[in-house]
Amino acid sequence: MLAENGWFGIVAGAPLPAGARLLAGGIAGMCAAVIVYPLEVIKTLRTVYPEQCTGIDETFRCVMKFGGIRSFYAGLTPTLFAMFPYVGFEFMVYETLKKHVMASTGLTQISVVAQLCIGALAGAAGQASAHPLDVVRRRMQMAFLQKKGMVKAKVGDEKKVPITNMIQGLYSIGKYEGLPMLFRGLGPACLEKVPSTAIGYVIYEAMKATLGVA
C-alpha cells in the first residue's frame, strides 16, 4: 500500500529509503515493547531490589497484589518513545551502512564479519539515542512501585528529583542532576545490547538468504 501511494519515497521492488527504514523499525519496536513490557518491569525490580524480589513468580505476585495490572505498565510512555528511535534508528543505520558497503565494494552480499561490525555500530547508535528515555523509564517504574508500597526506597533515593511524566523527567534530571545523569549506565547498556544486536543482524541476514528475501 505504501509503495502504491509512493509514501516516504517507497517504490515497489526497490530498496527502502532511510526514512521508511526508520518508520518500519520504530513501529515494530513499539509493538514489541507493549507485548514484553511486563517482563521488563519484573527484570528491573529483580535488578534494583534483589533482596526484596527474590524470584520471578514472587515478583509477579507482589506486583499484582500491590498495584494490579497497571503496575506492569508503569513507565510505558517513555519506553514507547524510546523504542522508536532505538529500534528505528538502529535499523536505519544498519541498512544504510550495509548499502554503502555493498556499493563501495561492488558485492551483492556483505560478509558475516561486516554484518557483525555494522550491527554493533547500529546497536550502539540505537542505544545512545534512546538511553535518556530509558533512564526516565526506570525512575518512573521505581517511583510508581514505591508509591504503591511494593518496594522500599533505597539510600540516596531522597536526593533524586521526583518524576511525574516523561517530559518533566527529562527536563528535571538534566537541570538538577546534570545532563551526564541521563546517560548514566550507557556503557554497561551497550555491552549488554551491542553483541546481541550484532548477532541478531547476522541471523536476520541468514534468514533473508534462506527465504530468498532481498
N, C-alpha and C positions, 0 to 999 in steps of 0.2 A: 504493500500500500504506500509506504513512504517513497519507494522507488518510482511508483507510478505517478505520484504527485510531485516528484522532484524535490522533496523536502531535504534540507541540510545538504544539498548538493549530491544526494544519493542517485546513482544511475544503476539500473538493473544489470547485474553481471560484472560490474566494476568494483574495485576495492573501495571500502568505506572511507569517506573523508574523516579527518581528525575530529570534527565536531560530532559526527554521527557515532564514532567510536566512544567518545566521552559520554554521550547521551545513553547509548546502549549499555555500557559498563556501569554507569551510575544507576540506572533504573534497575538493572539486575542486582546490583549490590544492595539497594534499598529493600527490594523484595526479600532477599535472603536474610537481611538483618531483622526484619519483622518476625520471620519464622524462628530464628535461632536465638533471639534476644533473651528469653527467659534463662537459657543456659549460660549466657554471658553474665547475667546478674548473679547466678549461683557461683560461677567461676570467680567473679570479683569478690564476693563475700568470703569465699574459702581462701582467697589470696590475702586479703586485707585483715580478716578476722579468723585465722586458722584455729585459735583457741576456743572460739565460740561456735564456729561452723566446722564440725569435725567430719562430716560426711555429706555426700550429695543428697541422699534421701532425707537426712535430718535437716539439712539446709532448706530443702524444698518444703518440708512440713512447717518449718518455722516461718518461712516467708508467707505461706498460705494462712497460717494461724494469726500472724500479727498484721498483715497488710492485705491479704487476699490476692486475687489475680492482678489487680492494678500494680502491686509491688513488683511484679515481674517485668513491668514496662516502665519503671522509674528511670528517667534519663533517656527515653527512646528518641525524643525530638533531636537532641544534638547528635545522637548516633546516626539517624537518618540523614541529617545534613552533612555529617562527616563521611558517611558511606558513599555519597555521590562523588565528592572529589577523590576519595580514597580509591574506590574501585574504578570509577570513570577515568580519572587522571592516570591511574596505573595502566589500565588497558590501552588508553590513548598513547601513552609514552611507549609502551611495548610495541604496539602495531606500527607506530610512526618510526621508531628506531629500526625495527625489523625491515620496514620498507626501504629505508635509506641504506641499510647494509646490503640488501639484495640488489638495489640499484647500483651501488658503488662497486660491487664485486661481480655483477652480472650473473649471479646464481639464482636459481628458481627456488631454492630451499636453503635456509641457514643451518649451520652445524649445531649439534647439541651444546657444545661449549658456548657458541654465540647465543643460543637460546637461554642458557643459564645466566650469562653475563647481562644480557638485555633484560631478562626477567628480574634479576637482582636490582638493577638500576630502576626499573619501573616500580618494583616493590618499595624501594627506599623513597622514591619520589611521592608515591601514593601515601605512605605512612607519614612523611613530613607534612604533606598538605592537610592531613586530617587530624594530626596529633593534638592541636589545641582544643578541638571539639571533643576529642576523646578524654582529655583531662577534665573538661567541664562535665562530661557524661558521668565519669566516675564520682565526681564531687556530688552531683545531683542524686545519684544512686544512694550513696552513703548518707547524705542528709535526709533523704526520704525514709530510709530504713531506720536511722537513728531516731527520727521523729516518731515512728511507729513503735519504738521500743524494742525492736528486734535485736539490735546490736548496741553496745555501749560506745560512747565517744572515746577515742584514743588520746593519749597525752600529746598535746600540741594542736589538737583539732580546734581548740578555742581560739587559736591565732589565725585560723583560716577565715577568709571572707565568706559570709553567708551567701548562698546562691539560690535564687528563686526561679530563674529561667536561663535559657541558653545565651541570649544577648547580654543580659546583665552579668552572667557568669564570665563571659569573655572580657567584658569591659572591666569588671571589678578585679579579677585576678591580674589582668595586665596593668591596671593602675596602682593597686595597693600591694600586690605581691611581686610585681615586676614581670615583664614580658618573658624572661627566661623560664618562669614557672609554667607557662603554657606549653613549653617544650621539655619539661622535666620528664625524664624516663624515655626520651626518644631513642637514645642509643640502645637500651635493652629491648625496646619495642621493635627496632629494626633487626636486631639479632634474632628475635623470635620470628618475625614475619618474612624477612627477606629470603632466607633459604627455602621456606615452604612455598613462597610465591614463585621463585625461580624454578623449583622442581615442578610446580603446578603448570607453568607455561611449557615445560618440556613435555609433560603428559598431554597438555592441550594440543600441542603441535602433532604429537604422535597419534592422537585420536582423530585429528583432522585428516592426517595422511591415511589412516586406516579406513575412514569413512569416505575418503575421496572428496573432502570439502576443501574449497580454495581458501 
